């Protein structure tokens, strides 16, 4: 189930997002959703690598 979230961002960032949406033929919400998904996945990988390097988890867990 999708949930609506609200946040404030700088106007310049919205202009960039709108430009990306225009170039990709998507709406703003789709662009933001894809960016959020990508950012969360990247964070999870970085966190797993940090935890592995610090000995908090095994390679298998990472």
mmCIF file as Biopython writes it, N, C-alpha, C and O atoms, coordinates in Angstrom:
data_model
#
loop_
_atom_site.group_PDB
_atom_site.id
_atom_site.type_symbol
_atom_site.label_atom_id
_atom_site.label_alt_id
_atom_site.label_comp_id
_atom_site.label_asym_id
_atom_site.label_entity_id
_atom_site.label_seq_id
_atom_site.pdbx_PDB_ins_code
_atom_site.Cartn_x
_atom_site.Cartn_y
_atom_site.Cartn_z
_atom_site.occupancy
_atom_site.B_iso_or_equiv
_atom_site.auth_seq_id
_atom_site.auth_asym_id
_atom_site.pdbx_PDB_model_num
ATOM 1   N N  . UNK A ? 1  ? 0.842  -1.181  0.000   1.0 0.0 1  A 1 
ATOM 2   C CA . UNK A ? 1  ? 0.000  0.000   0.000   1.0 0.0 1  A 1 
ATOM 3   C C  . UNK A ? 1  ? 0.884  1.240   0.000   1.0 0.0 1  A 1 
ATOM 4   O O  . UNK A ? 1  ? 1.818  1.346   0.794   1.0 0.0 1  A 1 
ATOM 5   N N  . UNK A ? 2  ? 0.591  2.154   -0.873  1.0 0.0 2  A 1 
ATOM 6   C CA . UNK A ? 2  ? 1.364  3.394   -0.958  1.0 0.0 2  A 1 
ATOM 7   C C  . UNK A ? 2  ? 0.906  4.371   0.119   1.0 0.0 2  A 1 
ATOM 8   O O  . UNK A ? 2  ? -0.272 4.435   0.468   1.0 0.0 2  A 1 
ATOM 9   N N  . UNK A ? 3  ? 1.859  5.121   0.628   1.0 0.0 3  A 1 
ATOM 10  C CA . UNK A ? 3  ? 1.597  6.127   1.649   1.0 0.0 3  A 1 
ATOM 11  C C  . UNK A ? 3  ? 2.099  7.460   1.130   1.0 0.0 3  A 1 
ATOM 12  O O  . UNK A ? 3  ? 3.161  7.530   0.512   1.0 0.0 3  A 1 
ATOM 13  N N  . UNK A ? 4  ? 1.351  8.504   1.376   1.0 0.0 4  A 1 
ATOM 14  C CA . UNK A ? 4  ? 1.760  9.840   0.957   1.0 0.0 4  A 1 
ATOM 15  C C  . UNK A ? 4  ? 2.672  10.445  2.008   1.0 0.0 4  A 1 
ATOM 16  O O  . UNK A ? 4  ? 2.384  10.380  3.204   1.0 0.0 4  A 1 
ATOM 17  N N  . UNK A ? 5  ? 3.786  11.040  1.555   1.0 0.0 5  A 1 
ATOM 18  C CA . UNK A ? 5  ? 4.668  11.767  2.458   1.0 0.0 5  A 1 
ATOM 19  C C  . UNK A ? 5  ? 4.804  13.193  1.942   1.0 0.0 5  A 1 
ATOM 20  O O  . UNK A ? 5  ? 4.645  13.459  0.751   1.0 0.0 5  A 1 
ATOM 21  N N  . UNK A ? 6  ? 5.096  14.090  2.850   1.0 0.0 6  A 1 
ATOM 22  C CA . UNK A ? 6  ? 5.257  15.495  2.491   1.0 0.0 6  A 1 
ATOM 23  C C  . UNK A ? 6  ? 6.581  15.984  3.041   1.0 0.0 6  A 1 
ATOM 24  O O  . UNK A ? 6  ? 6.929  15.696  4.186   1.0 0.0 6  A 1 
ATOM 25  N N  . UNK A ? 7  ? 7.317  16.720  2.232   1.0 0.0 7  A 1 
ATOM 26  C CA . UNK A ? 7  ? 8.580  17.298  2.683   1.0 0.0 7  A 1 
ATOM 27  C C  . UNK A ? 7  ? 8.833  18.597  1.934   1.0 0.0 7  A 1 
ATOM 28  O O  . UNK A ? 7  ? 8.275  18.823  0.860   1.0 0.0 7  A 1 
ATOM 29  N N  . UNK A ? 8  ? 9.660  19.431  2.494   1.0 0.0 8  A 1 
ATOM 30  C CA . UNK A ? 8  ? 10.023 20.688  1.847   1.0 0.0 8  A 1 
ATOM 31  C C  . UNK A ? 8  ? 11.408 20.543  1.236   1.0 0.0 8  A 1 
ATOM 32  O O  . UNK A ? 8  ? 12.323 20.002  1.855   1.0 0.0 8  A 1 
ATOM 33  N N  . UNK A ? 9  ? 11.545 21.038  0.010   1.0 0.0 9  A 1 
ATOM 34  C CA . UNK A ? 9  ? 12.843 21.039  -0.659  1.0 0.0 9  A 1 
ATOM 35  C C  . UNK A ? 9  ? 13.047 22.393  -1.319  1.0 0.0 9  A 1 
ATOM 36  O O  . UNK A ? 9  ? 12.099 23.135  -1.576  1.0 0.0 9  A 1 
ATOM 37  N N  . UNK A ? 10 ? 14.296 22.688  -1.581  1.0 0.0 10 A 1 
ATOM 38  C CA . UNK A ? 10 ? 14.625 23.961  -2.219  1.0 0.0 10 A 1 
ATOM 39  C C  . UNK A ? 10 ? 14.024 24.030  -3.624  1.0 0.0 10 A 1 
ATOM 40  O O  . UNK A ? 10 ? 13.909 23.019  -4.318  1.0 0.0 10 A 1 
ATOM 41  N N  . UNK A ? 11 ? 13.652 25.219  -4.018  1.0 0.0 11 A 1 
ATOM 42  C CA . UNK A ? 11 ? 13.046 25.427  -5.328  1.0 0.0 11 A 1 
ATOM 43  C C  . UNK A ? 11 ? 13.975 24.975  -6.458  1.0 0.0 11 A 1 
ATOM 44  O O  . UNK A ? 11 ? 13.518 24.424  -7.459  1.0 0.0 11 A 1 
ATOM 45  N N  . UNK A ? 12 ? 15.265 25.207  -6.294  1.0 0.0 12 A 1 
ATOM 46  C CA . UNK A ? 12 ? 16.226 24.805  -7.320  1.0 0.0 12 A 1 
ATOM 47  C C  . UNK A ? 12 ? 16.223 23.288  -7.522  1.0 0.0 12 A 1 
ATOM 48  O O  . UNK A ? 12 ? 16.344 22.809  -8.649  1.0 0.0 12 A 1 
ATOM 49  N N  . UNK A ? 13 ? 16.086 22.538  -6.433  1.0 0.0 13 A 1 
ATOM 50  C CA . UNK A ? 13 ? 16.029 21.081  -6.539  1.0 0.0 13 A 1 
ATOM 51  C C  . UNK A ? 13 ? 14.784 20.643  -7.305  1.0 0.0 13 A 1 
ATOM 52  O O  . UNK A ? 13 ? 14.849 19.730  -8.129  1.0 0.0 13 A 1 
ATOM 53  N N  . UNK A ? 14 ? 13.666 21.284  -7.038  1.0 0.0 14 A 1 
ATOM 54  C CA . UNK A ? 14 ? 12.428 20.951  -7.748  1.0 0.0 14 A 1 
ATOM 55  C C  . UNK A ? 14 ? 12.568 21.244  -9.238  1.0 0.0 14 A 1 
ATOM 56  O O  . UNK A ? 14 ? 12.071 20.488  -10.073 1.0 0.0 14 A 1 
ATOM 57  N N  . UNK A ? 15 ? 13.241 22.333  -9.566  1.0 0.0 15 A 1 
ATOM 58  C CA . UNK A ? 15 ? 13.462 22.647  -10.983 1.0 0.0 15 A 1 
ATOM 59  C C  . UNK A ? 15 ? 14.259 21.536  -11.656 1.0 0.0 15 A 1 
ATOM 60  O O  . UNK A ? 15 ? 13.946 21.130  -12.775 1.0 0.0 15 A 1 
ATOM 61  N N  . UNK A ? 16 ? 15.287 21.046  -10.973 1.0 0.0 16 A 1 
ATOM 62  C CA . UNK A ? 16 ? 16.091 19.952  -11.525 1.0 0.0 16 A 1 
ATOM 63  C C  . UNK A ? 16 ? 15.271 18.674  -11.669 1.0 0.0 16 A 1 
ATOM 64  O O  . UNK A ? 16 ? 15.367 17.979  -12.681 1.0 0.0 16 A 1 
ATOM 65  N N  . UNK A ? 17 ? 14.476 18.370  -10.669 1.0 0.0 17 A 1 
ATOM 66  C CA . UNK A ? 17 ? 13.632 17.173  -10.712 1.0 0.0 17 A 1 
ATOM 67  C C  . UNK A ? 17 ? 12.614 17.282  -11.844 1.0 0.0 17 A 1 
ATOM 68  O O  . UNK A ? 17 ? 12.375 16.315  -12.566 1.0 0.0 17 A 1 
ATOM 69  N N  . UNK A ? 18 ? 12.019 18.460  -11.994 1.0 0.0 18 A 1 
ATOM 70  C CA . UNK A ? 18 ? 11.065 18.667  -13.087 1.0 0.0 18 A 1 
ATOM 71  C C  . UNK A ? 18 ? 11.738 18.523  -14.448 1.0 0.0 18 A 1 
ATOM 72  O O  . UNK A ? 18 ? 11.137 17.997  -15.385 1.0 0.0 18 A 1 
ATOM 73  N N  . UNK A ? 19 ? 12.972 18.984  -14.563 1.0 0.0 19 A 1 
ATOM 74  C CA . UNK A ? 19 ? 13.707 18.844  -15.818 1.0 0.0 19 A 1 
ATOM 75  C C  . UNK A ? 19 ? 13.984 17.368  -16.112 1.0 0.0 19 A 1 
ATOM 76  O O  . UNK A ? 19 ? 13.846 16.921  -17.251 1.0 0.0 19 A 1 
ATOM 77  N N  . UNK A ? 20 ? 14.368 16.625  -15.097 1.0 0.0 20 A 1 
ATOM 78  C CA . UNK A ? 20 ? 14.590 15.186  -15.268 1.0 0.0 20 A 1 
ATOM 79  C C  . UNK A ? 20 ? 13.287 14.508  -15.685 1.0 0.0 20 A 1 
ATOM 80  O O  . UNK A ? 20 ? 13.275 13.679  -16.596 1.0 0.0 20 A 1 
ATOM 81  N N  . UNK A ? 21 ? 12.203 14.861  -15.021 1.0 0.0 21 A 1 
ATOM 82  C CA . UNK A ? 21 ? 10.899 14.277  -15.353 1.0 0.0 21 A 1 
ATOM 83  C C  . UNK A ? 21 ? 10.531 14.569  -16.802 1.0 0.0 21 A 1 
ATOM 84  O O  . UNK A ? 21 ? 10.048 13.686  -17.511 1.0 0.0 21 A 1 
ATOM 85  N N  . UNK A ? 22 ? 10.754 15.788  -17.239 1.0 0.0 22 A 1 
ATOM 86  C CA . UNK A ? 22 ? 10.438 16.165  -18.614 1.0 0.0 22 A 1 
ATOM 87  C C  . UNK A ? 22 ? 11.273 15.343  -19.597 1.0 0.0 22 A 1 
ATOM 88  O O  . UNK A ? 22 ? 10.750 14.802  -20.571 1.0 0.0 22 A 1 
ATOM 89  N N  . UNK A ? 23 ? 12.572 15.260  -19.328 1.0 0.0 23 A 1 
ATOM 90  C CA . UNK A ? 23 ? 13.468 14.522  -20.230 1.0 0.0 23 A 1 
ATOM 91  C C  . UNK A ? 23 ? 13.152 13.032  -20.281 1.0 0.0 23 A 1 
ATOM 92  O O  . UNK A ? 23 ? 13.287 12.396  -21.326 1.0 0.0 23 A 1 
ATOM 93  N N  . UNK A ? 24 ? 12.734 12.487  -19.157 1.0 0.0 24 A 1 
ATOM 94  C CA . UNK A ? 24 ? 12.459 11.048  -19.075 1.0 0.0 24 A 1 
ATOM 95  C C  . UNK A ? 24 ? 11.010 10.704  -19.402 1.0 0.0 24 A 1 
ATOM 96  O O  . UNK A ? 24 ? 10.656 9.527   -19.471 1.0 0.0 24 A 1 
ATOM 97  N N  . UNK A ? 25 ? 10.173 11.713  -19.602 1.0 0.0 25 A 1 
ATOM 98  C CA . UNK A ? 25 ? 8.766  11.465  -19.907 1.0 0.0 25 A 1 
ATOM 99  C C  . UNK A ? 25 ? 7.990  10.906  -18.732 1.0 0.0 25 A 1 
ATOM 100 O O  . UNK A ? 25 ? 7.085  10.090  -18.905 1.0 0.0 25 A 1 
ATOM 101 N N  . UNK A ? 26 ? 8.349  11.350  -17.529 1.0 0.0 26 A 1 
ATOM 102 C CA . UNK A ? 26 ? 7.696  10.884  -16.305 1.0 0.0 26 A 1 
ATOM 103 C C  . UNK A ? 26 ? 7.105  12.077  -15.567 1.0 0.0 26 A 1 
ATOM 104 O O  . UNK A ? 26 ? 7.404  13.231  -15.873 1.0 0.0 26 A 1 
ATOM 105 N N  . UNK A ? 27 ? 6.269  11.773  -14.600 1.0 0.0 27 A 1 
ATOM 106 C CA . UNK A ? 27 ? 5.809  12.859  -13.742 1.0 0.0 27 A 1 
ATOM 107 C C  . UNK A ? 27 ? 6.763  13.002  -12.554 1.0 0.0 27 A 1 
ATOM 108 O O  . UNK A ? 27 ? 7.599  12.134  -12.300 1.0 0.0 27 A 1 
ATOM 109 N N  . UNK A ? 28 ? 6.621  14.098  -11.848 1.0 0.0 28 A 1 
ATOM 110 C CA . UNK A ? 28 ? 7.510  14.404  -10.718 1.0 0.0 28 A 1 
ATOM 111 C C  . UNK A ? 28 ? 7.482  13.301  -9.668  1.0 0.0 28 A 1 
ATOM 112 O O  . UNK A ? 28 ? 8.527  12.924  -9.138  1.0 0.0 28 A 1 
ATOM 113 N N  . UNK A ? 29 ? 6.297  12.782  -9.365  1.0 0.0 29 A 1 
ATOM 114 C CA . UNK A ? 29 ? 6.179  11.748  -8.331  1.0 0.0 29 A 1 
ATOM 115 C C  . UNK A ? 29 ? 6.959  10.491  -8.691  1.0 0.0 29 A 1 
ATOM 116 O O  . UNK A ? 29 ? 7.602  9.885   -7.834  1.0 0.0 29 A 1 
ATOM 117 N N  . UNK A ? 30 ? 6.900  10.106  -9.948  1.0 0.0 30 A 1 
ATOM 118 C CA . UNK A ? 30 ? 7.625  8.912   -10.385 1.0 0.0 30 A 1 
ATOM 119 C C  . UNK A ? 30 ? 9.126  9.111   -10.258 1.0 0.0 30 A 1 
ATOM 120 O O  . UNK A ? 30 ? 9.840  8.221   -9.797  1.0 0.0 30 A 1 
ATOM 121 N N  . UNK A ? 31 ? 9.603  10.278  -10.667 1.0 0.0 31 A 1 
ATOM 122 C CA . UNK A ? 31 ? 11.034 10.578  -10.546 1.0 0.0 31 A 1 
ATOM 123 C C  . UNK A ? 31 ? 11.453 10.527  -9.081  1.0 0.0 31 A 1 
ATOM 124 O O  . UNK A ? 31 ? 12.452 9.890   -8.745  1.0 0.0 31 A 1 
ATOM 125 N N  . UNK A ? 32 ? 10.711 11.184  -8.218  1.0 0.0 32 A 1 
ATOM 126 C CA . UNK A ? 32 ? 11.051 11.196  -6.791  1.0 0.0 32 A 1 
ATOM 127 C C  . UNK A ? 32 ? 11.011 9.794   -6.197  1.0 0.0 32 A 1 
ATOM 128 O O  . UNK A ? 32 ? 11.887 9.426   -5.415  1.0 0.0 32 A 1 
ATOM 129 N N  . UNK A ? 33 ? 10.007 9.015   -6.561  1.0 0.0 33 A 1 
ATOM 130 C CA . UNK A ? 33 ? 9.895  7.646   -6.052  1.0 0.0 33 A 1 
ATOM 131 C C  . UNK A ? 33 ? 11.110 6.819   -6.467  1.0 0.0 33 A 1 
ATOM 132 O O  . UNK A ? 33 ? 11.672 6.088   -5.652  1.0 0.0 33 A 1 
ATOM 133 N N  . UNK A ? 34 ? 11.511 6.932   -7.722  1.0 0.0 34 A 1 
ATOM 134 C CA . UNK A ? 34 ? 12.676 6.173   -8.202  1.0 0.0 34 A 1 
ATOM 135 C C  . UNK A ? 34 ? 13.958 6.614   -7.506  1.0 0.0 34 A 1 
ATOM 136 O O  . UNK A ? 34 ? 14.794 5.783   -7.153  1.0 0.0 34 A 1 
ATOM 137 N N  . UNK A ? 35 ? 14.111 7.920   -7.308  1.0 0.0 35 A 1 
ATOM 138 C CA . UNK A ? 35 ? 15.290 8.420   -6.599  1.0 0.0 35 A 1 
ATOM 139 C C  . UNK A ? 35 ? 15.315 7.925   -5.160  1.0 0.0 35 A 1 
ATOM 140 O O  . UNK A ? 35 ? 16.372 7.541   -4.658  1.0 0.0 35 A 1 
ATOM 141 N N  . UNK A ? 36 ? 14.177 7.928   -4.494  1.0 0.0 36 A 1 
ATOM 142 C CA . UNK A ? 36 ? 14.117 7.445   -3.114  1.0 0.0 36 A 1 
ATOM 143 C C  . UNK A ? 36 ? 14.479 5.966   -3.034  1.0 0.0 36 A 1 
ATOM 144 O O  . UNK A ? 36 ? 15.247 5.556   -2.164  1.0 0.0 36 A 1 
ATOM 145 N N  . UNK A ? 37 ? 13.934 5.180   -3.929  1.0 0.0 37 A 1 
ATOM 146 C CA . UNK A ? 37 ? 14.242 3.744   -3.937  1.0 0.0 37 A 1 
ATOM 147 C C  . UNK A ? 37 ? 15.735 3.528   -4.139  1.0 0.0 37 A 1 
ATOM 148 O O  . UNK A ? 37 ? 16.357 2.739   -3.426  1.0 0.0 37 A 1 
ATOM 149 N N  . UNK A ? 38 ? 16.305 4.226   -5.106  1.0 0.0 38 A 1 
ATOM 150 C CA . UNK A ? 38 ? 17.738 4.078   -5.384  1.0 0.0 38 A 1 
ATOM 151 C C  . UNK A ? 38 ? 18.581 4.515   -4.187  1.0 0.0 38 A 1 
ATOM 152 O O  . UNK A ? 38 ? 19.545 3.841   -3.827  1.0 0.0 38 A 1 
ATOM 153 N N  . UNK A ? 39 ? 18.222 5.632   -3.577  1.0 0.0 39 A 1 
ATOM 154 C CA . UNK A ? 39 ? 18.986 6.144   -2.435  1.0 0.0 39 A 1 
ATOM 155 C C  . UNK A ? 39 ? 18.925 5.189   -1.247  1.0 0.0 39 A 1 
ATOM 156 O O  . UNK A ? 39 ? 19.935 4.972   -0.578  1.0 0.0 39 A 1 
ATOM 157 N N  . UNK A ? 40 ? 17.763 4.622   -0.981  1.0 0.0 40 A 1 
ATOM 158 C CA . UNK A ? 40 ? 17.629 3.688   0.138   1.0 0.0 40 A 1 
ATOM 159 C C  . UNK A ? 40 ? 18.449 2.422   -0.119  1.0 0.0 40 A 1 
ATOM 160 O O  . UNK A ? 40 ? 19.114 1.921   0.787   1.0 0.0 40 A 1 
ATOM 161 N N  . UNK A ? 41 ? 18.406 1.904   -1.344  1.0 0.0 41 A 1 
ATOM 162 C CA . UNK A ? 41 ? 19.205 0.715   -1.673  1.0 0.0 41 A 1 
ATOM 163 C C  . UNK A ? 41 ? 20.696 0.997   -1.517  1.0 0.0 41 A 1 
ATOM 164 O O  . UNK A ? 41 ? 21.431 0.176   -0.968  1.0 0.0 41 A 1 
ATOM 165 N N  . UNK A ? 42 ? 21.143 2.154   -1.999  1.0 0.0 42 A 1 
ATOM 166 C CA . UNK A ? 42 ? 22.557 2.516   -1.872  1.0 0.0 42 A 1 
ATOM 167 C C  . UNK A ? 42 ? 22.950 2.659   -0.406  1.0 0.0 42 A 1 
ATOM 168 O O  . UNK A ? 42 ? 24.038 2.238   -0.015  1.0 0.0 42 A 1 
ATOM 169 N N  . UNK A ? 43 ? 22.082 3.245   0.403   1.0 0.0 43 A 1 
ATOM 170 C CA . UNK A ? 43 ? 22.368 3.397   1.831   1.0 0.0 43 A 1 
ATOM 171 C C  . UNK A ? 43 ? 22.510 2.022   2.486   1.0 0.0 43 A 1 
ATOM 172 O O  . UNK A ? 43 ? 23.406 1.808   3.303   1.0 0.0 43 A 1 
ATOM 173 N N  . UNK A ? 44 ? 21.623 1.093   2.124   1.0 0.0 44 A 1 
ATOM 174 C CA . UNK A ? 44 ? 21.679 -0.243  2.714   1.0 0.0 44 A 1 
ATOM 175 C C  . UNK A ? 44 ? 22.994 -0.940  2.376   1.0 0.0 44 A 1 
ATOM 176 O O  . UNK A ? 44 ? 23.580 -1.601  3.233   1.0 0.0 44 A 1 
ATOM 177 N N  . UNK A ? 45 ? 23.457 -0.798  1.145   1.0 0.0 45 A 1 
ATOM 178 C CA . UNK A ? 45 ? 24.731 -1.404  0.743   1.0 0.0 45 A 1 
ATOM 179 C C  . UNK A ? 45 ? 25.883 -0.761  1.510   1.0 0.0 45 A 1 
ATOM 180 O O  . UNK A ? 45 ? 26.742 -1.463  2.044   1.0 0.0 45 A 1 
ATOM 181 N N  . UNK A ? 46 ? 25.905 0.567   1.567   1.0 0.0 46 A 1 
ATOM 182 C CA . UNK A ? 46 ? 26.970 1.272   2.290   1.0 0.0 46 A 1 
ATOM 183 C C  . UNK A ? 46 ? 26.988 0.888   3.761   1.0 0.0 46 A 1 
ATOM 184 O O  . UNK A ? 46 ? 28.057 0.686   4.337   1.0 0.0 46 A 1 
ATOM 185 N N  . UNK A ? 47 ? 25.814 0.786   4.373   1.0 0.0 47 A 1 
ATOM 186 C CA . UNK A ? 47 ? 25.715 0.422   5.790   1.0 0.0 47 A 1 
ATOM 187 C C  . UNK A ? 47 ? 26.229 -0.997  6.008   1.0 0.0 47 A 1 
ATOM 188 O O  . UNK A ? 47 ? 26.946 -1.257  6.974   1.0 0.0 47 A 1 
ATOM 189 N N  . UNK A ? 48 ? 25.865 -1.913  5.117   1.0 0.0 48 A 1 
ATOM 190 C CA . UNK A ? 48 ? 26.335 -3.295  5.238   1.0 0.0 48 A 1 
ATOM 191 C C  . UNK A ? 48 ? 27.852 -3.360  5.113   1.0 0.0 48 A 1 
ATOM 192 O O  . UNK A ? 48 ? 28.504 -4.092  5.858   1.0 0.0 48 A 1 
ATOM 193 N N  . UNK A ? 49 ? 28.420 -2.601  4.179   1.0 0.0 49 A 1 
ATOM 194 C CA . UNK A ? 49 ? 29.877 -2.581  4.023   1.0 0.0 49 A 1 
ATOM 195 C C  . UNK A ? 49 ? 30.559 -2.019  5.267   1.0 0.0 49 A 1 
ATOM 196 O O  . UNK A ? 49 ? 31.567 -2.560  5.722   1.0 0.0 49 A 1 
ATOM 197 N N  . UNK A ? 50 ? 30.018 -0.947  5.811   1.0 0.0 50 A 1 
ATOM 198 C CA . UNK A ? 50 ? 30.584 -0.365  7.035   1.0 0.0 50 A 1 
ATOM 199 C C  . UNK A ? 50 ? 30.524 -1.363  8.184   1.0 0.0 50 A 1 
ATOM 200 O O  . UNK A ? 50 ? 31.504 -1.555  8.905   1.0 0.0 50 A 1 
ATOM 201 N N  . UNK A ? 51 ? 29.365 -1.996  8.347   1.0 0.0 51 A 1 
ATOM 202 C CA . UNK A ? 51 ? 29.211 -2.966  9.432   1.0 0.0 51 A 1 
ATOM 203 C C  . UNK A ? 51 ? 30.174 -4.134  9.259   1.0 0.0 51 A 1 
ATOM 204 O O  . UNK A ? 51 ? 30.731 -4.627  10.240  1.0 0.0 51 A 1 
ATOM 205 N N  . UNK A ? 52 ? 30.374 -4.584  8.019   1.0 0.0 52 A 1 
ATOM 206 C CA . UNK A ? 52 ? 31.311 -5.674  7.755   1.0 0.0 52 A 1 
ATOM 207 C C  . UNK A ? 52 ? 32.737 -5.246  8.083   1.0 0.0 52 A 1 
ATOM 208 O O  . UNK A ? 52 ? 33.478 -5.990  8.725   1.0 0.0 52 A 1 
ATOM 209 N N  . UNK A ? 53 ? 33.121 -4.054  7.645   1.0 0.0 53 A 1 
ATOM 210 C CA . UNK A ? 53 ? 34.471 -3.549  7.899   1.0 0.0 53 A 1 
ATOM 211 C C  . UNK A ? 53 ? 34.737 -3.378  9.391   1.0 0.0 53 A 1 
ATOM 212 O O  . UNK A ? 53 ? 35.870 -3.533  9.845   1.0 0.0 53 A 1 
ATOM 213 N N  . UNK A ? 54 ? 33.700 -3.062  10.144  1.0 0.0 54 A 1 
ATOM 214 C CA . UNK A ? 54 ? 33.850 -2.871  11.584  1.0 0.0 54 A 1 
ATOM 215 C C  . UNK A ? 54 ? 33.688 -4.177  12.358  1.0 0.0 54 A 1 
ATOM 216 O O  . UNK A ? 54 ? 33.759 -4.186  13.587  1.0 0.0 54 A 1 
ATOM 217 N N  . UNK A ? 55 ? 33.471 -5.278  11.640  1.0 0.0 55 A 1 
ATOM 218 C CA . UNK A ? 55 ? 33.347 -6.575  12.289  1.0 0.0 55 A 1 
ATOM 219 C C  . UNK A ? 55 ? 32.014 -6.803  12.974  1.0 0.0 55 A 1 
ATOM 220 O O  . UNK A ? 55 ? 31.883 -7.731  13.772  1.0 0.0 55 A 1 
ATOM 221 N N  . UNK A ? 56 ? 31.028 -5.979  12.678  1.0 0.0 56 A 1 
ATOM 222 C CA . UNK A ? 56 ? 29.712 -6.115  13.307  1.0 0.0 56 A 1 
ATOM 223 C C  . UNK A ? 56 ? 28.890 -7.237  12.680  1.0 0.0 56 A 1 
ATOM 224 O O  . UNK A ? 56 ? 28.024 -7.821  13.330  1.0 0.0 56 A 1 
ATOM 225 N N  . UNK A ? 57 ? 29.171 -7.534  11.404  1.0 0.0 57 A 1 
ATOM 226 C CA . UNK A ? 57 ? 28.463 -8.600  10.709  1.0 0.0 57 A 1 
ATOM 227 C C  . UNK A ? 57 ? 29.461 -9.394  9.871   1.0 0.0 57 A 1 
ATOM 228 O O  . UNK A ? 57 ? 30.566 -8.930  9.589   1.0 0.0 57 A 1 
ATOM 229 N N  . UNK A ? 58 ? 29.052 -10.595 9.482   1.0 0.0 58 A 1 
ATOM 230 C CA . UNK A ? 58 ? 29.906 -11.424 8.628   1.0 0.0 58 A 1 
ATOM 231 C C  . UNK A ? 58 ? 29.672 -11.060 7.164   1.0 0.0 58 A 1 
ATOM 232 O O  . UNK A ? 58 ? 28.727 -10.343 6.834   1.0 0.0 58 A 1 
ATOM 233 N N  . UNK A ? 59 ? 30.533 -11.560 6.304   1.0 0.0 59 A 1 
ATOM 234 C CA . UNK A ? 59 ? 30.368 -11.328 4.871   1.0 0.0 59 A 1 
ATOM 235 C C  . UNK A ? 59 ? 29.034 -11.903 4.404   1.0 0.0 59 A 1 
ATOM 236 O O  . UNK A ? 59 ? 28.356 -11.312 3.564   1.0 0.0 59 A 1 
ATOM 237 N N  . UNK A ? 60 ? 28.666 -13.049 4.948   1.0 0.0 60 A 1 
ATOM 238 C CA . UNK A ? 60 ? 27.396 -13.675 4.587   1.0 0.0 60 A 1 
ATOM 239 C C  . UNK A ? 60 ? 26.226 -12.767 4.960   1.0 0.0 60 A 1 
ATOM 240 O O  . UNK A ? 60 ? 25.270 -12.655 4.193   1.0 0.0 60 A 1 
ATOM 241 N N  . UNK A ? 61 ? 26.285 -12.122 6.114   1.0 0.0 61 A 1 
ATOM 242 C CA . UNK A ? 61 ? 25.211 -11.234 6.551   1.0 0.0 61 A 1 
ATOM 243 C C  . UNK A ? 61 ? 25.173 -9.946  5.734   1.0 0.0 61 A 1 
ATOM 244 O O  . UNK A ? 61 ? 24.107 -9.370  5.516   1.0 0.0 61 A 1 
ATOM 245 N N  . UNK A ? 62 ? 26.344 -9.503  5.286   1.0 0.0 62 A 1 
ATOM 246 C CA . UNK A ? 62 ? 26.402 -8.265  4.512   1.0 0.0 62 A 1 
ATOM 247 C C  . UNK A ? 62 ? 25.715 -8.469  3.187   1.0 0.0 62 A 1 
ATOM 248 O O  . UNK A ? 62 ? 25.650 -7.545  2.376   1.0 0.0 62 A 1 
#
